[in-house]
């Protein structure tokens, strides 16, 4: 039996999930879904920076537009580390499209002028 705290809503239910994926302690269906996903393929939002050619802003903050599987985070970081932005960027611009064939984009979280 694994115990986790649900982070889907502010209630923060204390969940228990067994080997058969039976969830207890949830006050809503979202908690059950969260626990099952957390046990099978946990996902997280990835936030990091990419290099730029700007002398004022040598790094640009970026994030995934959807949660990415935890098992892919280090591969994604390796790919992101190879990118150098050399043009103006607005918040929300896609920096890397479909990273690691996940249908998840890496998007800018800041606007910069190079």
C-alpha positions in Angstrom: 0.0 0.0 0.0 1.4 3.4 -1.1 0.4 6.6 0.6 0.4 10.0 -1.2 -1.1 13.4 -0.8 -3.4 14.6 -3.7 -2.3 17.9 -5.2 -5.1 18.3 -7.7 -7.1 20.7 -5.5 -6.6 22.6 -2.3 -8.2 19.9 -0.1 -5.0 17.8 -0.2 -6.6 14.4 0.5 -4.4 11.7 2.0 -4.7 8.8 -0.5 -3.8 5.2 -0.2 -3.4 3.0 -3.2 -2.9 -0.7 -3.3 -1.3 -3.0 -5.8 -4.6 -3.5 -7.6 -4.8 0.3 -8.1 -7.7 0.6 -5.6 -7.7 4.2 -4.2 -9.1 5.2 -0.8 -9.1 8.5 1.0 -10.1 10.6 -2.0 -13.1 13.0 -1.7 -13.6 13.2 -5.4 -12.9 11.3 -8.7 -10.0 13.7 -9.5 -8.1 12.2 -6.5 -8.6 8.7 -7.7 -7.4 9.6 -11.2 -4.4 11.5 -9.8 -3.3 8.5 -7.6 -3.6 6.0 -10.5 -1.6 8.2 -12.9 1.0 8.9 -10.1 1.5 5.2 -9.7 1.7 4.3 -13.4 3.3 7.2 -15.2 3.8 10.3 -13.0 4.0 13.6 -14.8 5.4 17.0 -13.9 5.6 20.5 -15.4 9.2 21.1 -16.5 10.6 24.6 -16.0 14.1 25.6 -17.0 16.1 28.0 -19.1 17.7 28.1 -22.6 20.7 30.0 -23.8 20.3 33.1 -25.9 22.6 35.3 -27.9 21.5 38.4 -26.0 24.0 40.2 -23.8 21.2 41.6 -21.7 19.3 38.3 -21.3 21.8 35.4 -21.6 19.1 32.9 -20.5 15.4 32.7 -21.4 13.0 31.0 -19.0 10.9 28.2 -20.6 8.4 25.5 -19.5 6.4 22.6 -20.9 2.9 23.5 -22.0 1.7 20.3 -20.5 3.1 17.9 -17.8 5.7 15.6 -19.1 6.5 12.1 -17.9 9.0 12.1 -15.1 11.0 9.4 -16.9 11.6 11.8 -19.8 12.7 14.8 -17.8 16.5 14.3 -18.1 16.3 13.5 -21.8 14.2 16.6 -22.3 16.7 18.7 -20.4 19.5 17.4 -22.6 17.7 18.5 -25.7 16.7 21.8 -24.3 20.3 22.5 -23.3 21.3 22.3 -27.0 19.1 25.2 -28.0 20.3 28.8 -28.4 17.7 31.4 -29.0 18.8 34.1 -31.4 15.6 36.0 -32.2 13.0 38.1 -30.4 10.6 36.0 -28.3 7.2 36.7 -26.8 5.7 34.9 -23.8 4.1 31.7 -25.1 6.2 31.4 -28.2 7.1 27.8 -28.9 10.9 27.3 -28.5 10.9 23.5 -29.1 7.9 21.9 -30.9 6.9 18.3 -29.9 9.9 17.6 -27.7 10.9 13.9 -27.7 7.8 13.2 -29.9 5.5 13.7 -26.8 3.2 16.3 -28.4 4.4 18.6 -25.7 6.0 22.0 -26.6 8.6 24.0 -24.7 7.3 27.6 -24.5 8.8 30.9 -23.5 7.7 32.3 -20.1 9.3 35.7 -20.8 9.5 38.1 -23.7 13.0 39.2 -24.8 14.5 41.3 -27.5 17.8 40.1 -28.9 
